[in-house]
Amino acid sequence: MYSQIFRLWMLVALLWVPFLAFAAADLEINTPAIGSLKMTMQQRHDQLAGHYASGAVGLTRDGLIAMRDAALVPLAQRQAVNGLVAAENQDRRALYREIARANGHPEWEEEIRTTFAQRWVQKAASGWWYQNQSGAWVRK
Amino acid sequence: MRTLPMAMAVLLAATVSSCVTINIYFPAAAAEKAADKIIDEVWQLKKQGDAPAPAKPDEQK
């Protein structure tokens, strides 16, 4: 009798296993904060794309972007591009922090940033510049 | 006769502890997947046909 109840209980417990595994498989990225960061970054990308392609702006190894060669930007635009880079970096930092927080692990922020750093480079178009592990600029 | 419940108890303990483990350690594969999804949206790399559909049904997980 005891062992039958025990077995039934075990069966019920095991039925939860696939659900738990599924819940652990994805990171939460559908929060309002992450959504609005994505949207502003997407809009800003239209202005930044040309500068990635020209090589003026590059992807850094810490998951941000930087002015790589200001001489490639006409003097009149330089300040505006610096502003774009600063705004983008602020959003990227906020994005990494928000993802970590949305998943209940603020301490994951640095690992999320490292993951993004690799994925940005992986998905960059050829011709764009990025920093390798030692910090040197490389053209993709 | 008591070996089956014992075996199941051990299995359950192992399962539960592995779930806890997943939540404590950084889920690298899940993070990569999340990063890819966000980058695709920010850089608009995945074109879902030609229809201008900002809300993609497969994004609602």
N, CA and C atoms of all chains as a GROMACS GRO file, in nm:
protein
  603
    1MET      N    1   0.084  -0.120   0.000
    1MET     CA    2   0.000   0.000   0.000
    1MET      C    3   0.088   0.125   0.000
    2TYR      N    4   0.181   0.126   0.092
    2TYR     CA    5   0.269   0.242   0.104
    2TYR      C    6   0.348   0.264  -0.024
    3SER      N    7   0.397   0.150  -0.076
    3SER     CA    8   0.482   0.165  -0.194
    3SER      C    9   0.400   0.207  -0.316
    4GLN      N   10   0.272   0.170  -0.318
    4GLN     CA   11   0.188   0.213  -0.431
    4GLN      C   12   0.164   0.364  -0.428
    5ILE      N   13   0.135   0.414  -0.310
    5ILE     CA   14   0.115   0.558  -0.297
    5ILE      C   15   0.243   0.632  -0.334
    6PHE      N   16   0.352   0.575  -0.283
    6PHE     CA   17   0.483   0.636  -0.310
    6PHE      C   18   0.510   0.641  -0.459
    7ARG      N   19   0.479   0.531  -0.527
    7ARG     CA   20   0.503   0.524  -0.671
    7ARG      C   21   0.417   0.626  -0.747
    8LEU      N   22   0.291   0.636  -0.704
    8LEU     CA   23   0.200   0.732  -0.768
    8LEU      C   24   0.253   0.874  -0.750
    9TRP      N   25   0.299   0.901  -0.630
    9TRP     CA   26   0.350   1.034  -0.600
    9TRP      C   27   0.473   1.064  -0.687
   10MET      N   28   0.557   0.962  -0.701
   10MET     CA   29   0.677   0.978  -0.784
   10MET      C   30   0.638   1.008  -0.928
   11LEU      N   31   0.536   0.937  -0.975
   11LEU     CA   32   0.492   0.955  -1.113
   11LEU      C   33   0.447   1.099  -1.134
   12VAL      N   34   0.367   1.149  -1.039
   12VAL     CA   35   0.320   1.287  -1.048
   12VAL      C   36   0.439   1.383  -1.048
   13ALA      N   37   0.534   1.354  -0.959
   13ALA     CA   38   0.650   1.442  -0.951
   13ALA      C   39   0.727   1.442  -1.083
   14LEU      N   40   0.742   1.324  -1.142
   14LEU     CA   41   0.819   1.315  -1.266
   14LEU      C   42   0.748   1.383  -1.383
   15LEU      N   43   0.616   1.392  -1.376
   15LEU     CA   44   0.543   1.458  -1.484
   15LEU      C   45   0.582   1.605  -1.497
   16TRP      N   46   0.633   1.662  -1.389
   16TRP     CA   47   0.673   1.803  -1.392
   16TRP      C   48   0.806   1.825  -1.459
   17VAL      N   49   0.884   1.718  -1.474
   17VAL     CA   50   1.021   1.734  -1.521
   17VAL      C   51   1.030   1.804  -1.657
   18PRO      N   52   0.952   1.761  -1.758
   18PRO     CA   53   0.964   1.828  -1.888
   18PRO      C   54   0.930   1.977  -1.879
   19PHE      N   55   0.832   2.009  -1.794
   19PHE     CA   56   0.793   2.148  -1.778
   19PHE      C   57   0.909   2.230  -1.721
   20LEU      N   58   0.974   2.175  -1.619
   20LEU     CA   59   1.086   2.247  -1.557
   20LEU      C   60   1.200   2.266  -1.657
   21ALA      N   61   1.226   2.160  -1.734
   21ALA     CA   62   1.334   2.168  -1.832
   21ALA      C   63   1.302   2.275  -1.935
   22PHE      N   64   1.175   2.283  -1.974
   22PHE     CA   65   1.136   2.384  -2.072
   22PHE      C   66   1.152   2.523  -2.015
   23ALA      N   67   1.110   2.539  -1.890
   23ALA     CA   68   1.117   2.670  -1.827
   23ALA      C   69   1.262   2.718  -1.819
   24ALA      N   70   1.355   2.623  -1.802
   24ALA     CA   71   1.494   2.662  -1.787
   24ALA      C   72   1.562   2.684  -1.922
   25ALA      N   73   1.494   2.647  -2.031
   25ALA     CA   74   1.561   2.648  -2.161
   25ALA      C   75   1.573   2.788  -2.222
   26ASP      N   76   1.485   2.879  -2.184
   26ASP     CA   77   1.487   3.011  -2.245
   26ASP      C   78   1.510   3.120  -2.141
   27LEU      N   79   1.577   3.224  -2.184
   27LEU     CA   80   1.590   3.341  -2.097
   27LEU      C   81   1.472   3.433  -2.126
   28GLU      N   82   1.425   3.498  -2.021
   28GLU     CA   83   1.316   3.594  -2.037
   28GLU      C   84   1.370   3.721  -2.103
   29ILE      N   85   1.315   3.753  -2.221
   29ILE     CA   86   1.357   3.878  -2.286
   29ILE      C   87   1.236   3.961  -2.331
   30ASN      N   88   1.118   3.916  -2.290
   30ASN     CA   89   0.998   3.990  -2.332
   30ASN      C   90   0.943   4.077  -2.220
   31THR      N   91   1.025   4.170  -2.174
   31THR     CA   92   0.974   4.265  -2.074
   31THR      C   93   0.960   4.402  -2.141
   32PRO      N   94   0.877   4.489  -2.084
   32PRO     CA   95   0.860   4.621  -2.146
   32PRO      C   96   0.992   4.697  -2.158
   33ALA      N   97   1.078   4.687  -2.056
   33ALA     CA   98   1.204   4.760  -2.058
   33ALA      C   99   1.293   4.711  -2.173
   34ILE      N  100   1.302   4.581  -2.188
   34ILE     CA  101   1.384   4.525  -2.296
   34ILE      C  102   1.323   4.560  -2.431
   35GLY      N  103   1.192   4.555  -2.439
   35GLY     CA  104   1.124   4.589  -2.563
   35GLY      C  105   1.151   4.731  -2.608
   36SER      N  106   1.148   4.826  -2.514
   36SER     CA  107   1.169   4.964  -2.557
   36SER      C  108   1.316   4.990  -2.589
   37LEU      N  109   1.406   4.920  -2.520
   37LEU     CA  110   1.549   4.934  -2.555
   37LEU      C  111   1.573   4.882  -2.696
   38LYS      N  112   1.513   4.768  -2.726
   38LYS     CA  113   1.529   4.710  -2.860
   38LYS      C  114   1.480   4.808  -2.966
   39MET      N  115   1.367   4.874  -2.936
   39MET     CA  116   1.309   4.962  -3.036
   39MET      C  117   1.399   5.084  -3.061
   40THR      N  118   1.449   5.145  -2.954
   40THR     CA  119   1.534   5.264  -2.977
   40THR      C  120   1.664   5.223  -3.045
   41MET      N  121   1.715   5.106  -3.010
   41MET     CA  122   1.839   5.060  -3.075
   41MET      C  123   1.816   5.030  -3.223
   42GLN      N  124   1.700   4.977  -3.252
   42GLN     CA  125   1.668   4.945  -3.392
   42GLN      C  126   1.658   5.074  -3.475
   43GLN      N  127   1.595   5.177  -3.416
   43GLN     CA  128   1.585   5.304  -3.488
   43GLN      C  129   1.722   5.369  -3.506
   44ARG      N  130   1.805   5.360  -3.402
   44ARG     CA  131   1.937   5.420  -3.409
   44ARG      C  132   2.024   5.348  -3.511
   45HIS      N  133   1.998   5.220  -3.529
   45HIS     CA  134   2.082   5.142  -3.619
   45HIS      C  135   2.079   5.196  -3.763
   46ASP      N  136   1.967   5.252  -3.803
   46ASP     CA  137   1.961   5.310  -3.938
   46ASP      C  138   2.067   5.418  -3.957
   47GLN      N  139   2.092   5.493  -3.848
   47GLN     CA  140   2.192   5.600  -3.858
   47GLN      C  141   2.334   5.547  -3.842
   48LEU      N  142   2.346   5.436  -3.767
   48LEU     CA  143   2.481   5.384  -3.739
   48LEU      C  144   2.533   5.292  -3.849
   49ALA      N  145   2.442   5.227  -3.922
   49ALA     CA  146   2.484   5.123  -4.016
   49ALA      C  147   2.591   5.172  -4.114
   50GLY      N  148   2.572   5.292  -4.166
   50GLY     CA  149   2.669   5.346  -4.260
   50GLY      C  150   2.807   5.363  -4.199
   51HIS      N  151   2.810   5.397  -4.072
   51HIS     CA  152   2.939   5.418  -4.005
   51HIS      C  153   3.008   5.286  -3.971
   52TYR      N  154   2.929   5.181  -3.948
   52TYR     CA  155   2.990   5.048  -3.932
   52TYR      C  156   3.056   5.009  -4.065
   53ALA      N  157   2.981   5.033  -4.173
   53ALA     CA  158   3.030   4.991  -4.304
   53ALA      C  159   3.154   5.069  -4.346
   54SER      N  160   3.158   5.198  -4.313
   54SER     CA  161   3.274   5.280  -4.352
   54SER      C  162   3.396   5.248  -4.266
   55GLY      N  163   3.373   5.190  -4.149
   55GLY     CA  164   3.483   5.160  -4.058
   55GLY      C  165   3.505   5.269  -3.955
   56ALA      N  166   3.422   5.373  -3.959
   56ALA     CA  167   3.437   5.481  -3.861
   56ALA      C  168   3.404   5.430  -3.721
   57VAL      N  169   3.302   5.344  -3.714
   57VAL     CA  170   3.258   5.288  -3.586
   57VAL      C  171   3.278   5.138  -3.589
   58GLY      N  172   3.326   5.083  -3.478
   58GLY     CA  173   3.347   4.939  -3.472
   58GLY      C  174   3.287   4.879  -3.347
   59LEU      N  175   3.278   4.746  -3.347
   59LEU     CA  176   3.223   4.672  -3.234
   59LEU      C  177   3.336   4.638  -3.137
   60THR      N  178   3.320   4.674  -3.011
   60THR     CA  179   3.427   4.647  -2.916
   60THR      C  180   3.415   4.506  -2.857
   61ARG      N  181   3.523   4.461  -2.796
   61ARG     CA  182   3.522   4.324  -2.742
   61ARG      C  183   3.437   4.312  -2.616
   62ASP      N  184   3.397   4.426  -2.559
   62ASP     CA  185   3.313   4.419  -2.438
   62ASP      C  186   3.165   4.442  -2.468
   63GLY      N  187   3.125   4.418  -2.593
   63GLY     CA  188   2.982   4.423  -2.625
   63GLY      C  189   2.927   4.563  -2.647
   64LEU      N  190   3.016   4.661  -2.666
   64LEU     CA  191   2.972   4.798  -2.693
   64LEU      C  192   3.020   4.837  -2.833
   65ILE      N  193   3.010   4.967  -2.865
   65ILE     CA  194   3.066   5.015  -2.991
   65ILE      C  195   3.157   5.133  -2.961
   66ALA      N  196   3.244   5.167  -3.054
   66ALA     CA  197   3.336   5.279  -3.031
   66ALA      C  198   3.370   5.346  -3.163
   67MET      N  199   3.402   5.475  -3.155
   67MET     CA  200   3.454   5.546  -3.270
   67MET      C  201   3.594   5.492  -3.296
   68ARG      N  202   3.611   5.427  -3.410
   68ARG     CA  203   3.738   5.361  -3.439
   68ARG      C  204   3.830   5.455  -3.516
   69ASP      N  205   3.771   5.527  -3.613
   69ASP     CA  206   3.851   5.618  -3.694
   69ASP      C  207   3.766   5.741  -3.728
   70ALA      N  208   3.782   5.842  -3.644
   70ALA     CA  209   3.698   5.962  -3.659
   70ALA      C  210   3.722   6.033  -3.792
   71ALA      N  211   3.842   6.012  -3.850
   71ALA     CA  212   3.875   6.080  -3.976
   71ALA      C  213   3.783   6.037  -4.090
   72LEU      N  214   3.717   5.922  -4.073
   72LEU     CA  215   3.628   5.873  -4.178
   72LEU      C  216   3.491   5.943  -4.175
   73VAL      N  217   3.469   6.022  -4.072
   73VAL     CA  218   3.342   6.094  -4.062
   73VAL      C  219   3.369   6.241  -4.092
   74PRO      N  220   3.290   6.303  -4.180
   74PRO     CA  221   3.308   6.446  -4.206
   74PRO      C  222   3.301   6.525  -4.076
   75LEU      N  223   3.387   6.622  -4.067
   75LEU     CA  224   3.402   6.700  -3.943
   75LEU      C  225   3.267   6.747  -3.888
   76ALA      N  226   3.181   6.792  -3.978
   76ALA     CA  227   3.052   6.848  -3.934
   76ALA      C  228   2.965   6.742  -3.866
   77GLN      N  229   2.985   6.616  -3.903
   77GLN     CA  230   2.900   6.510  -3.847
   77GLN      C  231   2.959   6.444  -3.723
   78ARG      N  232   3.085   6.474  -3.699
   78ARG     CA  233   3.158   6.395  -3.599
   78ARG      C  234   3.093   6.397  -3.461
   79GLN      N  235   3.049   6.515  -3.424
   79GLN     CA  236   2.989   6.526  -3.291
   79GLN      C  237   2.859   6.445  -3.283
   80ALA      N  238   2.782   6.451  -3.390
   80ALA     CA  239   2.656   6.376  -3.392
   80ALA      C  240   2.682   6.226  -3.381
   81VAL      N  241   2.787   6.178  -3.451
   81VAL     CA  242   2.818   6.035  -3.446
   81VAL      C  243   2.867   5.997  -3.306
   82ASN      N  244   2.947   6.084  -3.246
   82ASN     CA  245   2.988   6.057  -3.107
   82ASN      C  246   2.868   6.045  -3.016
   83GLY      N  247   2.770   6.128  -3.039
   83GLY     CA  248   2.647   6.123  -2.960
   83GLY      C  249   2.573   5.992  -2.981
   84LEU      N  250   2.569   5.947  -3.106
   84LEU     CA  251   2.504   5.819  -3.138
   84LEU      C  252   2.574   5.704  -3.066
   85VAL      N  253   2.706   5.706  -3.071
   85VAL     CA  254   2.785   5.599  -3.008
   85VAL      C  255   2.759   5.597  -2.858
   86ALA      N  256   2.758   5.715  -2.797
   86ALA     CA  257   2.735   5.722  -2.652
   86ALA      C  258   2.596   5.672  -2.616
   87ALA      N  259   2.497   5.714  -2.696
   87ALA     CA  260   2.359   5.672  -2.668
   87ALA      C  261   2.343   5.522  -2.687
   88GLU      N  262   2.406   5.470  -2.792
   88GLU     CA  263   2.399   5.325  -2.818
   88GLU      C  264   2.462   5.247  -2.702
   89ASN      N  265   2.576   5.294  -2.654
   89ASN     CA  266   2.643   5.222  -2.545
   89ASN      C  267   2.561   5.226  -2.417
   90GLN      N  268   2.496   5.338  -2.395
   90GLN     CA  269   2.410   5.349  -2.277
   90GLN      C  270   2.296   5.247  -2.286
   91ASP      N  271   2.236   5.236  -2.404
   91ASP     CA  272   2.127   5.139  -2.424
   91ASP      C  273   2.176   4.996  -2.412
   92ARG      N  274   2.295   4.970  -2.466
   92ARG     CA  275   2.347   4.833  -2.460
   92ARG      C  276   2.374   4.792  -2.316
   93ARG      N  277   2.433   4.884  -2.239
   93ARG     CA  278   2.457   4.852  -2.097
   93ARG      C  279   2.325   4.824  -2.027
   94ALA      N  280   2.226   4.910  -2.055
   94ALA     CA  281   2.095   4.893  -1.992
   94ALA      C  282   2.032   4.761  -2.034
   95LEU      N  283   2.051   4.725  -2.162
   95LEU     CA  284   1.995   4.600  -2.213
   95LEU      C  285   2.053   4.479  -2.139
   96TYR      N  286   2.186   4.476  -2.124
   96TYR     CA  287   2.250   4.362  -2.055
   96TYR      C  288   2.203   4.354  -1.910
   97ARG      N  289   2.193   4.472  -1.848
   97ARG     CA  290   2.150   4.476  -1.708
   97ARG      C  291   2.004   4.429  -1.695
   98GLU      N  292   1.921   4.475  -1.789
   98GLU     CA  293   1.779   4.439  -1.784
   98GLU      C  294   1.756   4.290  -1.806
   99ILE      N  295   1.830   4.231  -1.898
   99ILE     CA  296   1.814   4.087  -1.922
   99ILE      C  297   1.852   4.009  -1.796
  100ALA      N  298   1.962   4.048  -1.734
  100ALA     CA  299   2.006   3.980  -1.611
  100ALA      C  300   1.899   3.994  -1.503
  101ARG      N  301   1.846   4.115  -1.490
  101ARG     CA  302   1.746   4.140  -1.386
  101ARG      C  303   1.615   4.068  -1.414
  102ALA      N  304   1.574   4.069  -1.542
  102ALA     CA  305   1.446   4.006  -1.578
  102ALA      C  306   1.449   3.856  -1.549
  103ASN      N  307   1.569   3.799  -1.542
  103ASN     CA  308   1.581   3.656  -1.516
  103ASN      C  309   1.618   3.627  -1.371
  104GLY      N  310   1.611   3.731  -1.289
  104GLY     CA  311   1.633   3.714  -1.147
  104GLY      C  312   1.777   3.692  -1.107
  105HIS      N  313   1.870   3.724  -1.198
  105HIS     CA  314   2.013   3.706  -1.166
  105HIS      C  315   2.093   3.829  -1.210
  106PRO      N  316   2.088   3.936  -1.133
  106PRO     CA  317   2.162   4.057  -1.171
  106PRO      C  318   2.312   4.028  -1.191
  107GLU      N  319   2.361   3.924  -1.123
  107GLU     CA  320   2.505   3.892  -1.132
  107GLU      C  321   2.541   3.832  -1.268
  108TRP      N  322   2.443   3.800  -1.351
  108TRP     CA  323   2.472   3.745  -1.484
  108TRP      C  324   2.508   3.855  -1.585
  109GLU      N  325   2.497   3.980  -1.544
  109GLU     CA  326   2.513   4.092  -1.639
  109GLU      C  327   2.641   4.080  -1.723
  110GLU      N  328   2.753   4.052  -1.655
  110GLU     CA  329   2.880   4.047  -1.728
  110GLU      C  330   2.885   3.931  -1.827
  111GLU      N  331   2.828   3.817  -1.787
  111GLU     CA  332   2.827   3.702  -1.878
  111GLU      C  333   2.736   3.728  -1.998
  112ILE      N  334   2.626   3.797  -1.972
  112ILE     CA  335   2.535   3.830  -2.082
  112ILE      C  336   2.605   3.926  -2.177
  113ARG      N  337   2.679   4.021  -2.122
  113ARG     CA  338   2.752   4.115  -2.204
  113ARG      C  339   2.857   4.042  -2.290
  114THR      N  340   2.926   3.945  -2.229
  114THR     CA  341   3.026   3.868  -2.304
  114THR      C  342   2.961   3.788  -2.416
  115THR      N  343   2.845   3.728  -2.385
  115THR     CA  344   2.773   3.652  -2.486
  115THR      C  345   2.736   3.744  -2.602
  116PHE      N  346   2.680   3.861  -2.569
  116PHE     CA  347   2.641   3.956  -2.674
  116PHE      C  348   2.762   4.000  -2.755
  117ALA      N  349   2.873   4.025  -2.688
  117ALA     CA  350   2.992   4.073  -2.759
  117ALA      C  351   3.026   3.976  -2.872
  118GLN      N  352   3.020   3.846  -2.840
  118GLN     CA  353   3.052   3.745  -2.943
  118GLN      C  354   2.946   3.741  -3.052
  119ARG      N  355   2.821   3.752  -3.013
  119ARG     CA  356   2.713   3.740  -3.111
  119ARG      C  357   2.703   3.861  -3.203
  120TRP      N  358   2.729   3.981  -3.150
  120TRP     CA  359   2.729   4.101  -3.236
  120TRP      C  360   2.831   4.080  -3.348
  121VAL      N  361   2.950   4.035  -3.309
  121VAL     CA  362   3.057   4.017  -3.408
  121VAL      C  363   3.019   3.908  -3.508
  122GLN      N  364   2.964   3.799  -3.455
  122GLN     CA  365   2.923   3.687  -3.540
  122GLN      C  366   2.823   3.732  -3.646
  123LYS      N  367   2.734   3.820  -3.607
  123LYS     CA  368   2.626   3.862  -3.696
  123LYS      C  369   2.658   3.988  -3.775
  124ALA      N  370   2.773   4.046  -3.750
  124ALA     CA  371   2.811   4.169  -3.822
  124ALA      C  372   2.829   4.138  -3.971
  125ALA      N  373   2.801   4.239  -4.053
  125ALA     CA  374   2.820   4.222  -4.197
  125ALA      C  375   2.969   4.221  -4.228
  126SER      N  376   3.006   4.159  -4.339
  126SER     CA  377   3.148   4.160  -4.374
  126SER      C  378   3.186   4.303  -4.414
  127GLY      N  379   3.308   4.340  -4.376
  127GLY     CA  380   3.353   4.477  -4.399
  127GLY      C  381   3.346   4.561  -4.272
  128TRP      N  382   3.267   4.517  -4.174
  128TRP     CA  383   3.258   4.589  -4.047
  128TRP      C  384   3.381   4.557  -3.963
  129TRP      N  385   3.411   4.650  -3.874
  129TRP     CA  386   3.529   4.632  -3.788
  129TRP      C  387   3.488   4.589  -3.648
  130TYR      N  388   3.570   4.502  -3.589
  130TYR     CA  389   3.545   4.461  -3.450
  130TYR      C  390   3.679   4.443  -3.381
  131GLN      N  391   3.674   4.442  -3.247
  131GLN     CA  392   3.795   4.420  -3.169
  131GLN      C  393   3.810   4.272  -3.139
  132ASN      N  394   3.929   4.218  -3.162
  132ASN     CA  395   3.952   4.078  -3.124
  132ASN      C  396   3.981   4.069  -2.974
  133GLN      N  397   4.011   3.948  -2.926
  133GLN     CA  398   4.029   3.927  -2.783
  133GLN      C  399   4.138   4.013  -2.722
  134SER      N  400   4.241   4.048  -2.803
  134SER     CA  401   4.349   4.129  -2.747
  134SER      C  402   4.323   4.279  -2.766
  135GLY      N  403   4.208   4.312  -2.825
  135GLY     CA  404   4.172   4.454  -2.834
  135GLY      C  405   4.212   4.520  -2.966
  136ALA      N  406   4.272   4.443  -3.057
  136ALA     CA  407   4.312   4.499  -3.186
  136ALA      C  408   4.191   4.502  -3.280
  137TRP      N  409   4.186   4.606  -3.365
  137TRP     CA  410   4.074   4.616  -3.461
  137TRP      C  411   4.096   4.524  -3.579
  138VAL      N  412   3.992   4.450  -3.613
  138VAL     CA  413   3.998   4.354  -3.723
  138VAL      C  414   3.882   4.382  -3.817
  139ARG      N  415   3.906   4.371  -3.945
  139ARG     CA  416   3.798   4.391  -4.041
  139ARG      C  417   3.738   4.255  -4.076
  140LYS      N  418   3.607   4.248  -4.063
  140LYS     CA  419   3.542   4.118  -4.087
  140LYS      C  420   3.532   4.089  -4.236
  141MET      N  421   1.170  -0.564  -0.311
  141MET     CA  422   1.045  -0.492  -0.331
  141MET      C  423   1.062  -0.344  -0.305
  142ARG      N  424   1.159  -0.313  -0.221
  142ARG     CA  425   1.178  -0.172  -0.187
  142ARG      C  426   1.278  -0.102  -0.279
  143THR      N  427   1.334  -0.180  -0.372
  143THR     CA  428   1.439  -0.117  -0.455
  143THR      C  429   1.380  -0.017  -0.556
  144LEU      N  430   1.258  -0.046  -0.604
  144LEU     CA  431   1.201   0.045  -0.704
  144LEU      C  432   1.176   0.185  -0.647
  145PRO      N  433   1.104   0.194  -0.532
  145PRO     CA  434   1.087   0.329  -0.475
  145PRO      C  435   1.219   0.398  -0.448
  146MET      N  436   1.318   0.319  -0.402
  146MET     CA  437   1.449   0.378  -0.373
  146MET      C  438   1.510   0.438  -0.500
  147ALA      N  439   1.503   0.357  -0.607
  147ALA     CA  440   1.561   0.402  -0.733
  147ALA      C  441   1.491   0.529  -0.780
  148MET      N  442   1.358   0.531  -0.765
  148MET     CA  443   1.284   0.649  -0.809
  148MET      C  444   1.316   0.771  -0.724
  149ALA      N  445   1.336   0.746  -0.594
  149ALA     CA  446   1.370   0.858  -0.506
  149ALA      C  447   1.504   0.917  -0.548
  150VAL      N  448   1.597   0.831  -0.579
  150VAL     CA  449   1.730   0.877  -0.623
  150VAL      C  450   1.717   0.956  -0.753
  151LEU      N  451   1.637   0.903  -0.845
  151LEU     CA  452   1.617   0.970  -0.973
  151LEU      C  453   1.556   1.108  -0.954
  152LEU      N  454   1.455   1.114  -0.865
  152LEU     CA  455   1.389   1.241  -0.840
  152LEU      C  456   1.487   1.341  -0.779
  153ALA      N  457   1.566   1.293  -0.684
  153ALA     CA  458   1.663   1.381  -0.619
  153ALA      C  459   1.761   1.435  -0.723
  154ALA      N  460   1.805   1.348  -0.813
  154ALA     CA  461   1.900   1.390  -0.916
  154ALA      C  462   1.836   1.493  -1.008
  155THR      N  463   1.709   1.467  -1.044
  155THR     CA  464   1.640   1.558  -1.135
  155THR      C  465   1.623   1.695  -1.072
  156VAL      N  466   1.576   1.693  -0.947
  156VAL     CA  467   1.552   1.820  -0.879
  156VAL      C  468   1.683   1.898  -0.865
  157SER      N  469   1.790   1.828  -0.828
  157SER     CA  470   1.916   1.900  -0.809
  157SER      C  471   1.968   1.953  -0.941
  158SER      N  472   1.942   1.881  -1.051
  158SER     CA  473   1.989   1.931  -1.181
  158SER      C  474   1.910   2.055  -1.222
  159CYS      N  475   1.782   2.058  -1.187
  159CYS     CA  476   1.703   2.178  -1.217
  159CYS      C  477   1.757   2.298  -1.142
  160VAL      N  478   1.790   2.275  -1.015
  160VAL     CA  479   1.845   2.383  -0.934
  160VAL      C  480   1.977   2.430  -0.994
  161THR      N  481   2.056   2.333  -1.039
  161THR     CA  482   2.186   2.365  -1.098
  161THR      C  483   2.169   2.456  -1.219
  162ILE      N  484   2.072   2.422  -1.305
  162ILE     CA  485   2.049   2.502  -1.425
  162ILE      C  486   2.019   2.647  -1.387
  163ASN      N  487   1.945   2.664  -1.277
  163ASN     CA  488   1.908   2.800  -1.240
  163ASN      C  489   2.019   2.878  -1.173
  164ILE      N  490   2.117   2.807  -1.116
  164ILE     CA  491   2.224   2.879  -1.047
  164ILE      C  492   2.333   2.917  -1.145
  165TYR      N  493   2.374   2.823  -1.229
  165TYR     CA  494   2.482   2.852  -1.322
  165TYR      C  495   2.431   2.924  -1.446
  166PHE      N  496   2.517   3.002  -1.504
  166PHE     CA  497   2.477   3.083  -1.618
  166PHE      C  498   2.440   2.995  -1.737
  167PRO      N  499   2.318   3.009  -1.791
  167PRO     CA  500   2.276   2.925  -1.903
  167PRO      C  501   2.330   2.980  -2.035
  168ALA      N  502   2.449   2.938  -2.071
  168ALA     CA  503   2.518   2.997  -2.186
  168ALA      C  504   2.442   2.979  -2.316
  169ALA      N  505   2.387   2.860  -2.337
  169ALA     CA  506   2.317   2.835  -2.463
  169ALA      C  507   2.190   2.920  -2.473
  170ALA      N  508   2.118   2.931  -2.362
  170ALA     CA  509   1.997   3.013  -2.362
  170ALA      C  510   2.031   3.160  -2.383
  171ALA      N  511   2.141   3.203  -2.326
  171ALA     CA  512   2.182   3.343  -2.341
  171ALA      C  513   2.218   3.372  -2.486
  172GLU      N  514   2.283   3.276  -2.549
  172GLU     CA  515   2.321   3.293  -2.689
  172GLU      C  516   2.197   3.305  -2.777
  173LYS      N  517   2.100   3.220  -2.747
  173LYS     CA  518   1.975   3.220  -2.822
  173LYS      C  519   1.904   3.355  -2.803
  174ALA      N  520   1.900   3.402  -2.679
  174ALA     CA  521   1.834   3.529  -2.650
  174ALA      C  522   1.906   3.643  -2.721
  175ALA      N  523   2.040   3.638  -2.718
  175ALA     CA  524   2.119   3.743  -2.784
  175ALA      C  525   2.091   3.744  -2.934
  176ASP      N  526   2.089   3.627  -2.994
  176ASP     CA  527   2.063   3.618  -3.138
  176ASP      C  528   1.928   3.677  -3.174
  177LYS      N  529   1.830   3.648  -3.092
  177LYS     CA  530   1.695   3.697  -3.119
  177LYS      C  531   1.692   3.850  -3.113
  178ILE      N  532   1.755   3.906  -3.012
  178ILE     CA  533   1.756   4.051  -2.996
  178ILE      C  534   1.836   4.118  -3.107
  179ILE      N  535   1.952   4.060  -3.139
  179ILE     CA  536   2.036   4.120  -3.244
  179ILE      C  537   1.964   4.116  -3.379
  180ASP      N  538   1.896   4.005  -3.408
  180ASP     CA  539   1.820   3.996  -3.533
  180ASP      C  540   1.717   4.108  -3.542
  181GLU      N  541   1.656   4.140  -3.427
  181GLU     CA  542   1.555   4.246  -3.429
  181GLU      C  543   1.618   4.384  -3.440
  182VAL      N  544   1.722   4.406  -3.363
  182VAL     CA  545   1.784   4.540  -3.363
  182VAL      C  546   1.848   4.569  -3.499
  183TRP      N  547   1.914   4.472  -3.556
  183TRP     CA  548   1.981   4.492  -3.685
  183TRP      C  549   1.890   4.451  -3.802
  184GLN      N  550   1.771   4.404  -3.770
  184GLN     CA  551   1.672   4.362  -3.871
  184GLN      C  552   1.731   4.267  -3.973
  185LEU      N  553   1.787   4.159  -3.920
  185LEU     CA  554   1.856   4.062  -4.006
  185LEU      C  555   1.762   3.956  -4.061
  186LYS      N  556   1.655   3.928  -3.986
  186LYS     CA  557   1.563   3.824  -4.033
  186LYS      C  558   1.445   3.890  -4.100
  187LYS      N  559   1.439   3.879  -4.230
  187LYS     CA  560   1.326   3.939  -4.302
  187LYS      C  561   1.217   3.834  -4.318
  188GLN      N  562   1.103   3.859  -4.255
  188GLN     CA  563   0.991   3.765  -4.260
  188GLN      C  564   0.906   3.793  -4.383
  189GLY      N  565   0.951   3.748  -4.497
  189GLY     CA  566   0.879   3.776  -4.620
  189GLY      C  567   0.889   3.924  -4.653
  190ASP      N  568   0.800   3.973  -4.735
  190ASP     CA  569   0.802   4.114  -4.770
  190ASP      C  570   0.695   4.194  -4.699
  191ALA      N  571   0.606   4.122  -4.629
  191ALA     CA  572   0.498   4.190  -4.560
  191ALA      C  573   0.555   4.268  -4.441
  192PRO      N  574   0.514   4.394  -4.426
  192PRO     CA  575   0.562   4.471  -4.311
  192PRO      C  576   0.489   4.428  -4.184
  193ALA      N  577   0.540   4.325  -4.121
  193ALA     CA  578   0.476   4.272  -4.000
  193ALA      C  579   0.568   4.292  -3.880
  194PRO      N  580   0.547   4.400  -3.804
  194PRO     CA  581   0.635   4.425  -3.690
  194PRO      C  582   0.615   4.323  -3.579
  195ALA      N  583   0.492   4.273  -3.562
  195ALA     CA  584   0.468   4.172  -3.458
  195ALA      C  585   0.468   4.035  -3.524
  196LYS      N  586   0.582   3.966  -3.511
  196LYS     CA  587   0.592   3.834  -3.572
  196LYS      C  588   0.531   3.731  -3.479
  197PRO      N  589   0.445   3.646  -3.531
  197PRO     CA  590   0.376   3.550  -3.443
  197PRO      C  591   0.472   3.454  -3.374
  198ASP      N  592   0.582   3.418  -3.441
  198ASP     CA  593   0.671   3.320  -3.380
  198ASP      C  594   0.761   3.380  -3.272
  199GLU      N  595   0.751   3.513  -3.254
  199GLU     CA  596   0.832   3.576  -3.150
  199GLU      C  597   0.762   3.570  -3.015
  200GLN      N  598   0.632   3.540  -3.018
  200GLN     CA  599   0.556   3.539  -2.893
  200GLN      C  600   0.572   3.405  -2.824
  201LYS      N  601   0.678   3.390  -2.748
  201LYS     CA  602   0.695   3.263  -2.679
  201LYS      C  603   0.655   3.277  -2.535
   0.00000   0.00000   0.00000
